[in-house]
C-alpha cells in the first residue's frame, strides 16, 4: 500500500470518528490525528503538544495500527440562533 493511499484511508477513518457535542453555549469538536499531524497542528506550541502527547493516544487505528490522538476544539455558538429559539 502506498503512503498516499494509507494517508487517505486514515483520513477517512478519522473523519468518521469526528464528533460534536453541545456544551452550554459552545460546541466541542473532537478531531483524531496521528503523531505527524499532531506535530503540524501544534507547531510553535510545545507546551500544548507535550500535554496532548503525554495524555496518550485515544485509540489505535485497527487498519494501520497507528496511535490516534484527540484534539479538542471549542467554538462559540451563534447567539442569534438561541434568541430565535426562545422568541417563538
Residue pairs with C-beta under 8 A, 6 or more apart in sequence:
1 9
6 64
9 63
9 64
10 34
10 61
10 63
10 64
10 66
13 61
13 63
14 31
14 32
14 33
14 68
17 32
17 68
18 29
18 30
18 31
18 32
19 29
19 30
20 27
20 28
20 29
20 30
21 27
21 28
21 30
22 28
22 77
23 74
25 76
25 77
25 79
25 82
26 74
26 75
26 76
26 77
27 74
27 75
27 77
28 72
28 73
28 74
29 72
29 73
29 74
29 75
30 70
30 71
30 72
30 73
31 70
31 71
31 73
32 58
32 59
32 68
32 69
32 70
32 71
33 41
33 68
33 69
33 71
34 61
34 66
34 67
34 68
34 69
35 53
35 66
35 67
35 69
38 49
38 52
38 53
38 69
38 71
39 49
41 71
42 48
42 49
42 52
52 69
52 70
52 71
53 69
55 69
57 67
57 68
57 69
58 68
58 69
58 70
59 68
60 66
60 67
60 68
61 67
61 68
